[in-house]
């Protein structure tokens, strides 16, 4: 690693297992699940829970690959470093890092506009003021300290967890209907049934994306070789259990057709189960949006910082504040860029572009581990069998090809 003079102050190692785990869970859980469950049910019907479990298995292969690589190379700009270690091509590593950071900033800008839409219900301010306030506060928080930022993200994550658990709790009485509902459902032996489950799993896969961003804070973990892999696996397992539970109560409360027809299926589940307006679900979705923007700011700044530390970007991006021990200049650049994008461009959710990018990155990272794994692993690094990155590579390739065919 070629450290620049600007990087003479190192990042602060303040993140233990639980902060890493909740940071990762906050990356995975997001406003998307509040919409995706309806789309998944539209394809898989009453078997939507199977789609979420299947998607978690596919994502699990790549999650284990990230777990091993994050322990081998516990540094910022994780994906760019993994690709460089695997292929040794600086231009490819630089492109991967910059594209991931830019995608994160587009995502944060889109989320910021979504925040303004929700927040207008509570604060009747002009949209530009709400967006500017949000980005300024989150950027200042990200600069103030990594532990403080992740603690706030963990609190938002707890709110998101609470929202999903609330949906499960209010829907529990509906589970008595499951035997008659599944008796009327198409049999699992029918090919069309499995076709719907697989299409649902394809959509559900994107509800599990987010664990890959965790590795960018590995340089700020107290014990990254031990805690980062455990946190990645923990976050994915908890998300799978939550999503499957939510899907079960959702299909017990609403018909698949009703879920597919609404843009807010979980809010409708809450309304049907309780007979009350889903204001609390709307408020929790607001927390999810803010959390998503915060973690993207943290991620993009660490990517720029990590690449600058290696001499792939200008050295001033690697400047770390002596008091805050955070990448101050990189974070300011990220915050300013997000604000510019959010205020100037009429952004739509770039879900299709982002999903292509993520699947391509998953393929590259799995291929990189296959090239790296012949090297001796550092002490205390869990080495997984070759079928883990192979399964991750072909799982991502299958999803990418399916998406290309469906969009074509």
For each residue, the residues with C-beta under 8 A, 3 or more apart:
1: 75 309 310
2: 309 310 311
3: 7 8 309 318
4: 7 308 309 311 315 318
5: 8 315
6: 308 315 316 317 318 319 320 329
7: 3 4 10 305 308 309 315 318 319 320
8: 3 5 320
9: 320 321 322 325
10: 7 320 325
11: 76 146 219 220 305 320 325 326 327
12: 145 146 147 220 325 326
13: 219 220 221 222
14: 19 145 146 147 220 222
15: 19 20 23 146 147 150 217 220 221 222 227
16: 19 20 221 222 223 227
17: 20 21 226 227 230 231
18: 21 22 154
19: 14 15 16 22 23 147 150 151 154
20: 15 16 17 23 24 150 214 217 221 227 228 231
21: 17 18 24 25 230 231 234 235
22: 18 19 25 26 150 153 154 157 158
23: 15 19 20 26 27 150 153 154 157 214 217 231 295
24: 20 21 27 28 210 211 213 214 231 232 234 235
25: 21 22 28 29 157 161 234 235 238 239
26: 22 23 29 153 154 156 157 160 291 295
27: 23 24 30 210 211 213 214 235 295
28: 24 25 207 208 209 210 211 235 236 239
29: 25 26 33 157 160 161 164 210 239 242 288
30: 27 33 160 210 288 291 292
31: 34 35 111 114 285 288 289 292
32: 35 36 206 207
33: 29 30 36 37 164 207 243 246 266
34: 31 37 264 265 266 267 281 285 288
35: 31 32 38 39 263 264 265
36: 32 33 39 40 203 204 206 207
37: 33 34 40 41 48 243 246 247 250 259 265 266
38: 35 41 42 250 259 260 261 262 263 265
39: 35 36 42 43 203 260
40: 36 37 43 44 48 51 52 200 201 203 204 247
41: 37 38 44 45 46 48 200 247 250 251 256 259 260 265
42: 38 39 256 257 259 260
43: 39 40 51 196 197 199 200 203
44: 40 41 47 48 50 51 196 197 199 200 201 256
45: 41 48 185 186 193 196 251 256
46: 41 181 182 185 251 256
47: 44 50 51 185 188 193 196 197 200
48: 37 40 41 44 45 51 52 200 247 250 251 256
49: 52 53 244 247 248 251
50: 44 47 53 54 197 200 201
51: 40 43 44 47 48 54 55 197 198 200 201 203 204 247
52: 40 48 49 55 56 200 201 204 207 240 243 244 247
53: 49 50 56 57 240 244
54: 50 51 57 58 197 198 201 204
55: 51 52 58 59 201 202 204 205 207 208
56: 52 53 59 60 208 236 237 239 240 243
57: 53 54 60 61
58: 54 55 61 62 201 205 395 399
59: 55 56 62 63 205 208 209 211 236 395
60: 56 57 63 64 236
61: 57 58 64 65 366 388 389 391 392 395
62: 58 59 65 66 212 362 365 366 392 395 396
63: 59 60 66 67 211 232 233 236
64: 60 61 67 68 233 384 388 392
65: 61 62 68 69 365 366 369 384 388 389 392
66: 62 63 69 70 78 211 212 214 215 232 365
67: 63 64 70 71 228 229 232 233 382 384
68: 64 65 71 72 229 369 373 377 381 382 383 384 388
69: 65 66 72 73 78 82 215 365 368 369 372
70: 66 67 73 74 78 214 215 218 224 228 229 232
71: 67 68 74 224 225 226 228 229 378 380 381 382
72: 68 69 85 372 377 378 381
73: 69 70 78 81 82 85 218
74: 70 71 218 219 221 224 225 228
75: 1 78 81 218 219 306 309
76: 11 216 217 218 219 302 303 305 306 309
77: 80 81 97 216 302 303 304 305 306 307 309 310
78: 66 69 70 73 75 81 82 212 215 216 218 306
79: 82 83 96 97 100 212 215 303 361 364 365
80: 77 83 84 93 94 96 97 100 303 306 307 312
81: 73 75 77 78 84 85 93 306 310
82: 69 73 78 79 85 86 365 368 369 372
83: 79 80 86 87 89 92 93 96 364 365 368
84: 80 81 87 88 89 90 92 93 310
85: 72 73 81 82 88 368 372
86: 82 83 364 367 368 369 370 371 372
87: 83 84 92 93 368 371
88: 84 85
89: 83 84 92 93
90: 84 93 94 312
91: 94 95
92: 83 84 87 89 95 96
93: 80 81 83 84 87 89 90 96 97 307 312
94: 80 90 91 97 98 307 312 313
95: 91 92 98 99
96: 79 80 83 92 93 99 100 361 364
97: 77 79 80 93 94 100 101 303 304 306 307 312
98: 94 95 101 102 303 307
99: 95 96 102 103 357
100: 79 80 96 97 103 104 299 300 303 357 361
101: 97 98 104 105 299 300 303 304 334
102: 98 99 105 106 300
103: 99 100 106 107 350 353 354 357 358
104: 100 101 107 108 213 296 299 300 303
105: 101 102 108 109 296 300 334 337 338 341
106: 102 103 109 110 341 347 350 354
107: 103 104 110 111 292 296 350 354
108: 104 105 111 112 135 292 293 296 297 300 338
109: 105 106 112 113 338 339 341 342 345 347
110: 106 107 113 114 342 347 348 349 350
111: 31 107 108 114 115 289 290 292 293 296
112: 108 109 115 116 131 134 135 293 338 339 342
113: 109 110 116 117 127 131 342 347
114: 31 110 111 117 118 289
115: 111 112 118 119 130 131 134 286 289 290 293
116: 112 113 119 120 127 130 131 134
117: 113 114 120
118: 114 115 121 282 285 286 289
119: 115 116 122 123 125 130 134 286
120: 116 117 123 124 125 127 130
121: 118 282
122: 119
123: 119 120 130
124: 120
125: 119 120 129 130 133
126: 129 130
127: 113 116 120 130 131
128: 131 132 343
129: 125 126 132 133
130: 115 116 119 120 123 125 126 127 133 134
131: 112 113 115 116 127 128 134 135 339 342 343
132: 128 129 135 136 339 343
133: 125 129 130 136 137
134: 112 115 116 119 130 131 137 138 290 293
135: 108 112 131 132 138 139 293 335 338 339 342
136: 132 133 139 140 335 339
137: 133 134 140 141
138: 134 135 141 142 290 293 294 297 335
139: 135 136 142 143 297 331 332 334 335
140: 136 137 143 144
141: 137 138 144 148 149 152 294
142: 138 139 149 294 297 298 301 326 331 335
143: 139 140 321 324 326 328 331 332
144: 140 141 148 149 324 326
145: 12 14 148 149 324 325 326
146: 11 12 14 15 149 150 217 220 298 325 326
147: 12 14 15 19 150 151
148: 141 144 145 151 152
149: 141 142 144 145 146 152 153 294 298
150: 15 19 20 22 23 146 147 153 154 217 298
151: 19 147 148 154 155
152: 141 148 149 155 156 294
153: 22 23 26 149 150 156 157 291 294 295 298
154: 18 19 22 23 26 150 151 157 158
155: 151 152 158 159
156: 26 152 153 159 160 287 288 290 291 294
157: 22 23 25 26 29 153 154 160 161 291
158: 22 154 155 161 162
159: 155 156 162 163 284 287 288
160: 26 29 30 156 157 163 164 284 287 288 291
161: 25 29 157 158 164 165 242
162: 158 159 165 166 284
163: 159 160 166 167 266 280 281 284 285 287 288
164: 29 33 160 161 167 168 242 245 246
165: 161 162 168 169 242
166: 162 163 169 170 270 280 281 284
167: 163 164 170 171 246 249 250 266 269 270 281
168: 164 165 171 172 242 245 246 249
169: 165 166 172
170: 166 167 249 269 270 273 274
171: 167 168 174 175 249 250 252 253 269 273
172: 168 169 175 249
173: 176 273
174: 171 177 249 252 253 273
175: 171 172 178 248 249 252
176: 173
177: 174 180 181 252
178: 175 181 182 248 252
179: 182 183
180: 177 183 184
181: 46 177 178 184 185 251 252
182: 46 178 179 185
183: 179 180
184: 180 181
185: 45 46 47 181 182
186: 45 190 192 193
187: 190 193
188: 47 193 194
189: 193
190: 186 187 193 194
191: 194 195
192: 186 195 196
193: 45 47 186 187 188 189 190 196 197
194: 188 190 191 197 198
195: 191 192 198 199
196: 43 44 45 47 192 193 199 200
197: 43 44 47 50 51 54 193 194 200 201
198: 51 54 194 195 201 202
199: 43 44 195 196 202 203
200: 40 41 43 44 47 48 50 51 52 196 197 203 204
201: 40 44 50 51 52 54 55 58 197 198 204 205
202: 55 198 199 205 399 402 403
203: 36 39 40 43 51 199 200 206
204: 36 40 51 52 54 55 200 201 207 208 243
205: 55 58 59 201 202 208 209 399
206: 32 36 203 209 351 355
207: 28 32 33 36 52 55 204 239 243
208: 28 55 56 59 204 205 211 236 239 240 243
209: 28 59 205 206 212 355 358
210: 24 27 28 29 30 213 214 235 295
211: 24 27 28 59 63 66 208 214 232 235 236
212: 62 66 78 79 209 215 358 361 362 365
213: 24 27 104 210 216 295 296 299
214: 20 23 24 27 66 70 210 211 217 218 228 231 232 235
215: 66 69 70 78 79 212 218 228 232
216: 76 77 78 213 298 299 302 303 306
217: 15 20 23 76 146 150 214 220 221 298 302
218: 70 73 74 75 76 78 214 215 221 224 228
219: 11 13 74 75 76 224 302 306
220: 11 12 13 14 15 146 217
221: 13 15 16 20 74 217 218 224 227 228
222: 13 14 15 16 227
223: 16 226 227
224: 70 71 74 218 219 221 227 228
225: 71 74 228 229 378 379 380 381
226: 17 71 223 229 230 380
227: 15 16 17 20 221 222 223 224 230 231
228: 20 67 70 71 74 214 215 218 221 224 225 231 232
229: 67 68 70 71 225 226 232 233 382
230: 17 21 226 227 233 234
231: 17 20 21 23 24 214 227 228 234 235
232: 24 63 66 67 70 211 214 215 228 229 235 236
233: 63 64 67 229 230 236 237
234: 21 24 25 230 231 237 238
235: 21 24 25 27 28 210 211 214 231 232 238 239
236: 28 56 59 60 63 208 211 232 233 239 240
237: 56 233 234 240 241
238: 25 234 235 241 242
239: 25 28 29 56 207 208 235 236 242 243
240: 52 53 56 208 236 237 243 244
241: 237 238 244 245
242: 29 161 164 165 168 238 239 245 246
243: 33 37 52 56 204 207 208 239 240 246 247
244: 49 52 53 240 241 247 248
245: 164 168 241 242 248 249
246: 33 37 164 167 168 242 243 249 250 266
247: 37 40 41 48 49 51 52 243 244 250 251
248: 49 175 178 244 245 251 252
249: 167 168 170 171 172 174 175 245 246 252 253 269 273
250: 37 38 41 48 167 171 246 247 253 254 259 265 266 269
251: 41 45 46 48 49 181 247 248 254 256 259
252: 171 174 175 177 178 181 248 249
253: 171 174 249 250 269 272 273
254: 250 251 258 259 265 268 269 272
255: 258 259
256: 41 42 44 45 46 48 251 259 260
257: 42 260 261
258: 254 255 261 262 268
259: 37 38 41 42 250 251 254 255 256 262 265 268
260: 38 39 41 42 256 257
261: 38 257 258
262: 38 258 259 265 267 268
263: 35 38
264: 34 35 267 268 278 281
265: 34 35 37 38 41 250 254 259 262 268 269
266: 33 34 37 163 167 246 250 269 270 278 281
267: 34 262 264 270 271 278 281 282
268: 254 258 259 262 264 265 271 272 278
269: 167 170 171 249 250 253 254 265 266 272 273
270: 166 167 170 266 267 273 274 276 278 280 281
271: 267 268 274 275 276 277 278
272: 253 254 268 269 275
273: 170 171 173 174 249 253 269 270
274: 170 270 271
275: 271 272
276: 270 271
277: 271
278: 264 266 267 268 270 271 281 282
279: 282 283
280: 163 166 270 283 284
281: 34 163 166 167 264 266 267 270 278 284 285
282: 118 121 267 278 279 285 286
283: 279 280 286 287
284: 159 160 162 163 166 280 281 287 288
285: 31 34 118 163 281 282 288 289
286: 115 118 119 282 283 289 290
287: 156 159 160 163 283 284 290 291
288: 29 30 31 34 156 159 160 163 284 285 291 292
289: 31 111 114 115 118 285 286 292 293
290: 111 115 134 138 156 286 287 293 294
291: 26 30 153 156 157 160 287 288 294 295
292: 30 31 107 108 111 288 289 295 296
293: 108 111 112 115 134 135 138 289 290 296 297 338
294: 138 141 142 149 152 153 156 290 291 297 298
295: 23 26 27 153 210 213 291 292 298 299
296: 104 105 107 108 111 213 292 293 299 300 338
297: 108 138 139 142 293 294 300 301 331 334 335 338
298: 142 146 149 150 153 216 217 294 295 301 302
299: 100 101 104 213 216 295 296 302 303
300: 100 101 102 104 105 108 296 297 303 304 330 334
301: 142 297 298 304 305 326 327 330 331 333 334
302: 76 77 216 217 219 298 299 305 306 327 330
303: 76 77 79 80 97 98 100 101 104 216 299 300 306 307
304: 77 97 101 300 301 307 308 313 317 327 330 333 334
305: 7 11 76 77 301 302 308 309 317 318 320 327 330
306: 75 76 77 78 80 81 97 216 219 302 303 309 310
307: 77 80 93 94 97 98 303 304 310 312 313 317
308: 4 6 7 304 305 311 312 313 314 315 316 317 318 330
309: 1 2 3 4 7 75 76 77 305 306 318
310: 1 2 77 81 84 306 307
311: 2 4 308 315
312: 80 90 93 94 97 307 308
313: 94 304 307 308 317 318
314: 308 317
315: 4 5 6 7 308 311 318
316: 6 308 319 329
317: 6 304 305 307 308 313 314 327 329 330 333
318: 3 4 6 7 305 308 309 313 315 327 330
319: 6 7 316 327 328 329 330
320: 6 7 8 9 10 11 305 324 325 326 327 328
321: 9 143 324 325 326 328
322: 9 325
323:
324: 143 144 145 320 321 328
325: 9 10 11 12 145 146 320 321 322
326: 11 12 142 143 144 145 146 301 320 321 331
327: 11 301 302 304 305 317 318 319 320 330 331
328: 143 319 320 321 324 331 332
329: 6 316 317 319 332 333
330: 300 301 302 304 305 308 317 318 319 327 333 334
331: 139 142 143 297 301 326 327 328 334 335
332: 139 143 328 329 335 336
333: 301 304 317 329 330 336 337
334: 101 105 139 297 300 301 304 330 331 337 338
335: 135 136 138 139 142 297 331 332 338 339
336: 332 333 339 340
337: 105 333 334 340 341
338: 105 108 109 112 135 293 296 297 334 335 341 342
339: 109 112 131 132 135 136 335 336 342 343
340: 336 337 343 344
341: 105 106 109 337 338 344 345 347
342: 109 110 112 113 131 135 338 339 345 347
343: 128 131 132 339 340
344: 340 341
345: 109 341 342
346:
347: 106 109 110 113 341 342 350
348: 110
349: 110
350: 103 106 107 110 347 353 354
351: 206 354 355
352: 355 356 403 407
353: 103 350 356 357
354: 103 106 107 350 351 357 358
355: 206 209 351 352 358 359 403
356: 352 353 359 360 400 403
357: 99 100 103 353 354 360 361
358: 103 209 212 354 355 361 362
359: 355 356 362 363 396 397 399 400 403
360: 356 357 363 364 396 400
361: 79 96 100 212 357 358 364 365
362: 62 212 358 359 365 366 392 393 395 396
363: 359 360 366 367 393 396 397 400
364: 79 83 86 96 360 361 367 368
365: 62 65 66 69 79 82 83 212 361 362 368 369 392
366: 61 62 65 362 363 369 370 389 390 392 393 396
367: 86 363 364 370 371 389 393
368: 69 82 83 85 86 87 364 365 371 372
369: 65 68 69 82 86 365 366 372 373 389
370: 86 366 367 373 386 389 390 393
371: 86 87 367 368 374
372: 69 72 82 85 86 368 369 375
373: 68 369 370 377 383 386 389
374: 371
375: 372
376:
377: 68 72 373 381 383
378: 71 72 225 381
379: 225
380: 71 225 226
381: 68 71 72 225 377 378
382: 67 68 71 229
383: 68 373 377
384: 64 65 67 68 388 389
385: 388
386: 370 373 389 390
387: 390 391
388: 61 64 65 68 384 385 391 392
389: 61 65 366 367 369 370 373 384 386 392 393
390: 366 370 386 387 393 394
391: 61 387 388 394 395
392: 61 62 64 65 362 365 366 388 389 395 396
393: 362 363 366 367 370 389 390 396 397
394: 390 391 397 398
395: 58 59 61 62 362 391 392 398 399
396: 62 359 360 362 363 366 392 393 399 400
397: 359 363 393 394 400 401
398: 394 395 401 402
399: 58 202 205 359 395 396 402 403
400: 356 359 360 363 396 397 403 404
401: 397 398 404 405
402: 202 398 399 405 406
403: 202 352 355 356 359 399 400 406 407
404: 400 401 407 408
405: 401 402 408
406: 402 403
407: 352 403 404
408: 404 405
